[in-house]
Amino acid sequence: MAAIDRYFRILAETGASDLHLSPSERPLMRLHGRLKEVEDGHSALTSAEIEALFEEITPKVNKAEFAEGNDTDFAYEITGLARFRANIFRDRKGVGGVFRIIPSEILTAEALNLSPAILQLCYLTKGLVLVTGPTGSGKSTTLC
């Protein structure tokens, strides 16, 4: 188990959508659209500590991309829990990252309580349908 998995498990257990790790900041999660500390009383992480967390889970090709361009995106999975869409970056403060949880179980349209009007969009044969909204509003889930 990678050290960062602890944070991912907390995200999944609480229903949070994102994990934000930034140097000199406490680990944060996005829960119901608001940023909240992952663990009460957890101290701020240094850039080196964050980089060490990422080292364990970043694929080799992405490590090379990060070394060259200070930014990379990849997916990470904890079997039986969820997949995570990852973006790690380097900015003026150091190394940071944002992770979006992608649940393993894809909900049905009925489980999402989508209206019949929304379901009819699936049968359109012409035109353009835009799915927009703020972070955590369900755009990716809707598209799935």
N, C-alpha and C positions, 0 to 999 in steps of 0.2 A: 504494500500500500504506500503510495506517495504521500508525503507530508501534507500537500495541498488538499488531498482527498478529504481531510477533516472538514475543511470549509465547504467543499462540495456537498458533503453529507448533511451539513447544517442547512444549506440552501434547500436541498430536496425535502428535508423534514419540515421546514417552516413554510414552504411554498414560495420562497423568494425566487426572483427571476434572474438576477445578476449578482456577480461578485466583483467588487472593485478593489484592486490593490494598488496603492500609490505610496511612494516613499514619504516618510515622516507623517503618515496618516494611519489610523487604525483601520483594519479590514472592514469594509462596508458591504452590505447587501441591499439590493432594491427589493423592498417588500411592499406590495400594494402601491407601487409608484413612488414610494419615499425611501430615501437612503437611511439605513439604520446600521448601527454597529453589529457585526456578526456575533461577537462575544462581549458581554459587558466586562469592562476592566482590562481588556486586552491592550497591550502597549502598541504604540505605533511601530510599523515595520521599517527597516532601513532598505535602501535600494539593494544592498548585497543580500539581505534575507529574502527579498522578493525574487531576486535573480536565482537564488538557490532553490526556491520552491518551483520555479519554472524549469530549471535544468532537468529535473526528474521526469517531466512529462512532455517536453518539447521534442518533436521528431527531428532527426538529424538534418534533414533538408531545411526545416524551418529555423534551426539554429544557425545554419549558414546564411539564410536569408536575413535573419535578425542581425547577425554580425556585419553584413554588408549594408543593410538599409535602415537599421534601428526600428524595424517594425515587421511583424509577421502575423499571419492568421492560420489557425489549424483547429482540428477537432480532437477532443479527448473524451474517452468513454470509461465509465466505471460500470462494468457488467452488472446487470440487474438493477442498476440505479437510474442512470441517465447518461446522455451525451452532453458535452459542453462545447460551445463554439467559443474559441479563444482568440483574443487579440492581445499580443504583448508588444510593448513599445518602449522607447527610451525618449525622455523629454528632458527639459532643463533640470528637473528634480532627480532624475535617475530612471531606473527601470520600473515600469508599472504594467498593469494588465487588467483587462475586463473579460469576464466569462459569462456567457448566457447559457442557462440550462435549457436543454432540449429534452423533454420527457421521453422515456422509452416507449410508453404507451400513447398511441395516437388516439385521441378521443373521436368518437363518431359525431356526426352533425347533430344527432339527437341528444347526445350527452352534453354538447355545447349549447343546447337550447337555441339553435339558430332558427330564425323565423322562416316560414315557407317562402317569403319573398327573397330572402338571401339564398335559400336552396335552389331557387329557379335560376340563379346566376350560373350555376353549373351547366345548364343546358343551352346557354347562349352560343350561337355559332358565328356571330359577327360582332365586331366592335371591340372596345377596350374596357376592361374592368380594372379599376385602381383599388388597391387595398392599402389604406393609409391610416395613420394614428400614432399616438405617442408611444414611447418605449413601454413595453410590457402590456400593451392593450390587446395582444392576441393576433397580430398580423401574420406571423409565421404559422401559428396554429391554424388560423383560418385558411391559409394557402395549402397546408397539409391536407 
